[in-house]
């Protein structure tokens, strides 16, 4: 049972990390889009 909890914690950490990576990717994507828009203006 204890091992299961540890595994779940690891999995949770991985999920949070991938979520952060996704958020960061979306942020950098929007900033790239903003730069493109500014260039066109």
C-alpha positions, 0 to 999 in steps of 0.5 A: 500500500505504501509503495502505491502511494509513492508511485501515485505521488511520482505520477502526480508530480509528472502530471504537474510538470507536463502541465507546466510545460504545456502552459509554458509552451502555450505562453511562448506560442502566444508571445510569438503570435503577438510578435507576428501581429506587431510586425504586421501592424 
